[in-house]
């Protein structure tokens, strides 16, 4: 018999994932603009738009960071985590996360985060967790 957490996921989604988030990814290499002589990034590709939650360390007790010696060189001492349903695609390193609709905290709108590690993928999963590093937040008006 296998431990099946598929039924826990929708409960967490209903209770915690009230925000609408978007995950964007580079769509290709930079291209030379002959008019300016500058390299320009192509428009990013949206890989996910749907329910999610951006949480800080205080809101996700029990989640731990990878141990030293893991294959990822970043040391994600970030306080932010992204929760998405297991049906969402796995976020890749350097994807950009943006909150499009904030259910409870309007301060989330307009902020962006960089995925510092690929999202978790596991045999037993209720929600997908991705470690985030906040990009420079907007200045208060």
Backbone bond lengths (Angstrom), bond angles and torsions (degrees), N, CA, C in turn:
res aa  C-N    CA-C-N  psi(-1)  N-CA   C-N-CA  omega(-1)  CA-C   N-CA-C  phi
1 X - - - 1.451 - - 1.525 108.88 -
2 X 1.315 116.85 136.87 1.452 122.77 -178.35 1.519 110.32 -106.74
3 X 1.323 114.57 144.93 1.467 119.91 175.35 1.529 107.89 -72.32
4 X 1.316 117.51 122.23 1.459 122.56 -176.09 1.528 109.23 -114.46
5 X 1.329 116.02 112.03 1.466 121.08 -179.16 1.523 112.72 -100.58
6 X 1.336 117.27 8.97 1.470 118.98 -177.99 1.517 112.66 -58.80
7 X 1.321 117.64 -28.97 1.466 120.28 -177.95 1.524 112.06 -81.89
8 X 1.315 117.16 -19.78 1.461 121.44 176.55 1.532 110.90 -76.15
9 X 1.326 117.28 -34.46 1.463 122.42 -178.51 1.520 113.85 -54.11
10 X 1.353 118.98 -52.90 1.467 119.19 179.25 1.529 113.46 -61.17
11 X 1.324 117.54 -32.15 1.458 120.54 177.02 1.533 110.10 -64.79
12 X 1.339 116.62 -46.52 1.473 120.32 177.75 1.521 110.03 -64.18
13 X 1.330 116.76 -40.60 1.465 120.39 178.97 1.523 110.62 -59.17
14 X 1.330 117.42 -45.63 1.465 121.35 -179.56 1.529 112.05 -66.25
15 X 1.330 116.95 -39.13 1.464 120.62 -175.17 1.532 113.87 -83.49
16 X 1.321 117.64 -34.20 1.468 120.68 -170.16 1.521 113.19 -115.63
17 X 1.321 118.32 -37.05 1.465 120.96 -171.79 1.524 112.26 -89.83
18 X 1.325 116.18 64.76 1.457 121.39 -179.21 1.512 113.83 -88.08
19 X 1.328 117.03 -10.18 1.461 120.71 -179.33 1.525 109.88 -86.68
20 X 1.321 115.86 158.92 1.459 121.39 170.25 1.515 106.49 -106.72
21 X 1.311 115.94 121.02 1.457 119.52 -177.43 1.531 109.40 -118.04
22 X 1.323 113.85 160.33 1.457 121.15 178.03 1.525 108.12 -129.49
23 X 1.319 116.14 135.34 1.459 121.44 174.48 1.522 107.33 -113.71
24 X 1.351 115.54 124.02 1.466 121.06 -179.61 1.521 109.78 -116.45
25 X 1.325 115.24 149.16 1.465 121.89 -177.57 1.527 109.07 -133.87
26 X 1.330 115.47 146.49 1.473 119.67 174.19 1.514 108.79 -53.59
27 X 1.333 116.42 138.81 1.467 119.44 -178.24 1.521 112.45 -99.27
28 X 1.317 116.90 -1.66 1.459 119.30 179.21 1.509 110.79 168.08
29 X 1.321 116.33 -178.85 1.466 119.90 -179.46 1.527 111.45 -73.29
30 X 1.316 115.66 161.75 1.463 121.04 175.80 1.522 109.05 -63.17
31 X 1.327 115.33 148.53 1.459 121.81 -177.43 1.529 108.53 -122.90
32 X 1.318 116.08 140.54 1.460 121.04 179.00 1.517 109.88 -73.79
33 X 1.327 116.61 126.04 1.456 122.27 173.45 1.521 106.55 -89.22
34 X 1.341 119.04 111.80 1.465 120.56 -175.76 1.526 113.37 -66.20
35 X 1.339 117.17 -24.03 1.467 119.79 179.79 1.523 112.50 -73.27
36 X 1.343 116.57 -37.05 1.467 119.97 -176.79 1.523 112.53 -104.44
37 X 1.330 116.65 -18.56 1.465 119.90 -175.69 1.519 112.92 75.42
38 X 1.321 117.28 10.52 1.467 122.56 -178.51 1.525 110.76 -103.66
39 X 1.335 115.16 149.37 1.457 119.50 171.11 1.519 108.70 -79.45
40 X 1.323 116.57 134.33 1.464 121.19 -179.41 1.521 109.34 -125.28
41 X 1.324 115.44 140.83 1.456 120.81 177.99 1.523 109.07 -80.44
42 X 1.331 117.34 138.69 1.468 119.34 174.24 1.524 109.21 -68.43
43 X 1.331 117.44 160.82 1.473 119.17 178.28 1.525 110.09 -58.46
44 X 1.345 117.41 140.21 1.469 119.31 179.77 1.522 111.14 -69.13
45 X 1.314 115.18 158.87 1.460 123.38 179.03 1.527 108.02 -102.77
46 X 1.322 117.30 132.54 1.465 121.81 176.46 1.528 107.65 -79.91
47 X 1.342 116.37 120.11 1.467 120.15 179.60 1.533 112.04 -101.85
48 X 1.342 116.57 -17.63 1.467 119.84 177.84 1.513 108.82 -157.55
49 X 1.334 114.91 137.74 1.458 121.61 170.54 1.514 106.24 -144.66
50 X 1.334 115.49 118.36 1.451 118.67 -177.14 1.515 111.36 171.65
51 X 1.335 116.78 -160.87 1.454 120.02 -176.03 1.525 112.11 -66.39
52 X 1.318 114.40 145.56 1.456 120.78 177.43 1.513 109.63 -174.81
53 X 1.311 115.37 -179.38 1.466 121.29 178.55 1.515 108.32 -151.62
54 X 1.324 115.32 136.25 1.463 121.47 171.80 1.520 105.84 -103.81
55 X 1.333 115.40 119.46 1.456 121.03 -176.19 1.516 110.27 -122.26
56 X 1.327 115.67 150.43 1.466 119.05 173.90 1.525 108.76 -95.33
57 X 1.326 116.70 176.92 1.467 121.28 -176.69 1.522 113.14 -57.08
58 X 1.322 117.03 -34.90 1.459 119.95 -178.14 1.526 111.43 -65.93
59 X 1.347 117.01 -24.31 1.454 120.27 -176.07 1.518 113.47 -94.20
60 X 1.320 118.26 -6.79 1.464 120.19 -178.63 1.518 111.65 -128.66
61 X 1.328 118.22 63.76 1.452 118.81 178.96 1.523 110.43 -65.78
62 X 1.320 114.91 147.21 1.455 119.68 176.82 1.505 114.63 92.84
63 X 1.327 118.73 -13.46 1.456 119.82 175.98 1.511 108.31 -84.54
64 X 1.305 117.05 135.49 1.452 119.50 -177.87 1.515 110.06 -121.43
65 X 1.319 114.59 160.19 1.459 121.25 179.18 1.519 109.45 -86.95
66 X 1.339 117.46 158.37 1.458 118.74 177.42 1.527 110.99 -60.11
67 X 1.315 115.89 148.03 1.464 121.37 179.94 1.518 110.57 -72.28
68 X 1.328 115.59 158.50 1.456 120.67 177.01 1.518 109.03 -56.73
69 X 1.304 115.55 145.31 1.447 120.14 179.42 1.519 113.50 92.64
70 X 1.327 117.93 -0.73 1.450 120.18 175.95 1.526 109.28 -68.65
71 X 1.324 118.22 162.42 1.468 119.69 -173.09 1.524 115.30 -73.72
72 X 1.324 118.90 1.05 1.462 119.94 -179.06 1.520 109.86 -102.14
73 X 1.335 117.87 126.70 1.463 120.09 -174.83 1.524 114.32 -73.16
74 X 1.334 119.29 -24.00 1.461 120.01 179.75 1.518 109.72 -66.33
75 X 1.315 116.18 147.93 1.457 121.21 173.71 1.523 106.00 -110.11
76 X 1.337 118.54 89.77 1.456 120.29 -169.88 1.527 113.20 -74.92
77 X 1.312 116.36 79.60 1.465 120.25 176.44 1.522 108.44 -89.52
78 X 1.299 114.76 43.68 1.448 121.71 -178.68 1.521 109.09 -88.52
79 X 1.295 115.49 155.98 1.459 119.05 178.32 1.520 111.86 -96.84
80 X 1.324 118.43 -2.81 1.463 120.54 -174.42 1.521 112.89 -106.15
81 X 1.344 114.87 143.21 1.451 123.23 174.96 1.526 107.90 -132.61
82 X 1.307 115.67 146.05 1.455 122.02 173.68 1.518 107.64 -107.28
83 X 1.325 116.74 129.61 1.458 122.18 173.53 1.521 107.81 -108.82
84 X 1.332 115.83 130.42 1.457 121.84 174.76 1.529 107.75 -136.54
85 X 1.326 116.75 161.04 1.462 118.88 176.86 1.532 110.11 -64.99
86 X 1.319 118.19 154.13 1.467 120.53 177.64 1.533 112.76 -60.45
87 X 1.329 117.21 -22.75 1.464 120.63 178.82 1.527 112.36 -73.85
88 X 1.338 117.33 -15.45 1.468 120.76 177.87 1.526 108.98 -71.20
89 X 1.330 117.35 149.23 1.466 118.24 177.57 1.530 110.55 -64.95
90 X 1.310 115.67 153.37 1.464 120.60 178.43 1.522 107.99 -71.00
91 X 1.331 116.21 123.72 1.467 120.16 177.57 1.527 108.80 -67.18
92 X 1.319 115.50 144.53 1.461 121.25 178.99 1.526 109.27 -100.22
93 X 1.319 115.48 158.79 1.458 120.49 174.85 1.528 108.64 -55.94
94 X 1.320 115.89 137.61 1.471 125.02 179.21 1.524 114.41 74.92
95 X 1.335 119.07 4.14 1.465 119.54 169.28 1.524 107.75 -63.61
96 X 1.312 116.22 155.87 1.466 121.62 178.74 1.521 109.22 -108.57
97 X 1.331 115.75 133.89 1.462 122.37 179.32 1.526 108.18 -112.02
98 X 1.323 115.45 134.38 1.466 122.24 178.16 1.527 108.05 -134.99
99 X 1.323 115.96 140.27 1.469 120.53 175.98 1.521 107.34 -91.40
100 X 1.336 116.48 119.66 1.465 121.49 179.90 1.525 111.95 -89.64
101 X 1.330 115.76 -31.92 1.470 121.22 177.76 1.514 107.46 -142.24
102 X 1.322 115.13 126.11 1.467 120.77 179.84 1.519 108.85 -106.45
103 X 1.322 115.94 120.00 1.465 120.40 -177.30 1.520 112.35 -71.73
104 X 1.347 117.39 -34.19 1.456 118.71 -174.63 1.524 113.96 -124.45
105 X 1.321 118.47 -37.40 1.461 120.46 -173.27 1.522 110.76 -117.45
106 X 1.343 117.63 103.25 1.464 120.32 -179.05 1.534 112.97 -64.49
107 X 1.319 118.66 -14.26 1.464 121.20 178.34 1.531 111.68 -68.19
108 X 1.322 118.11 -14.70 1.469 120.89 177.24 1.523 112.06 -72.73
109 X 1.327 117.35 -28.47 1.460 121.29 -177.20 1.524 110.71 -65.45
110 X 1.319 116.40 135.74 1.459 121.50 178.30 1.521 114.09 87.48
111 X 1.309 117.77 -7.53 1.464 120.60 177.99 1.519 109.26 -95.16
112 X 1.334 115.88 153.08 1.455 120.50 177.01 1.520 109.18 -132.34
113 X 1.332 114.73 154.88 1.452 122.20 179.57 1.521 108.36 -131.27
114 X 1.314 116.25 152.78 1.468 123.01 174.92 1.522 107.46 -105.66
115 X 1.311 116.51 134.30 1.468 120.56 175.38 1.523 107.68 -74.39
116 X 1.337 116.73 119.41 1.466 119.88 -176.97 1.519 112.21 -89.73
117 X 1.318 117.58 -18.39 1.462 122.79 176.42 1.520 107.48 -141.52
118 X 1.320 118.19 156.37 1.465 118.73 173.67 1.531 109.91 -60.53
119 X 1.323 116.40 150.37 1.457 120.48 177.01 1.518 110.71 -62.23
120 X 1.326 115.48 152.24 1.458 120.35 -179.72 1.522 110.92 -65.65
121 X 1.293 114.64 143.25 1.462 122.39 171.37 1.526 105.13 -135.44
122 X 1.326 116.95 132.43 1.462 119.63 -175.38 1.519 110.02 -150.64
123 X 1.319 115.92 161.02 1.463 121.15 177.09 1.521 111.05 -66.53
124 X 1.336 116.60 -35.09 1.464 122.17 179.06 1.521 106.79 -118.10
125 X 1.337 116.28 112.00 1.462 119.73 -174.59 1.527 110.11 -145.07
126 X 1.315 115.83 136.41 1.466 121.32 175.18 1.519 109.83 -106.06
127 X 1.329 116.88 -39.98 1.466 122.99 175.85 1.534 107.41 -140.57
128 X 1.324 115.52 154.86 1.452 120.32 177.49 1.527 108.12 -92.06
129 X 1.329 116.84 134.30 1.464 122.46 -179.39 1.525 108.16 -116.35
130 X 1.336 115.85 134.14 1.463 122.00 177.73 1.522 107.79 -131.74
131 X 1.333 117.43 131.84 1.459 121.61 178.32 1.513 109.39 -80.24
132 X 1.339 115.85 136.72 1.460 121.93 -175.83 1.517 111.77 -123.57
133 X 1.312 115.43 152.16 1.461 123.20 171.33 1.512 106.07 -123.02
134 X 1.329 117.89 123.80 1.455 120.20 -176.49 1.505 110.76 -71.39
135 X 1.336 115.66 133.83 1.453 120.76 170.40 1.521 106.60 -71.93
136 X 1.289 118.01 168.14 1.455 120.61 -178.32 1.529 109.51 -55.49
137 X 1.342 117.50 119.28 1.471 119.04 -179.75 1.524 110.98 -68.95
138 X 1.324 114.67 158.92 1.460 118.85 178.13 1.523 109.43 -66.61
139 X 1.324 114.84 152.52 1.459 120.44 175.77 1.512 109.26 -74.39
140 X 1.346 117.55 140.70 1.470 117.87 176.66 1.518 110.54 -65.04
141 X 1.313 116.16 141.81 1.473 121.04 -178.13 1.500 112.01 -76.66
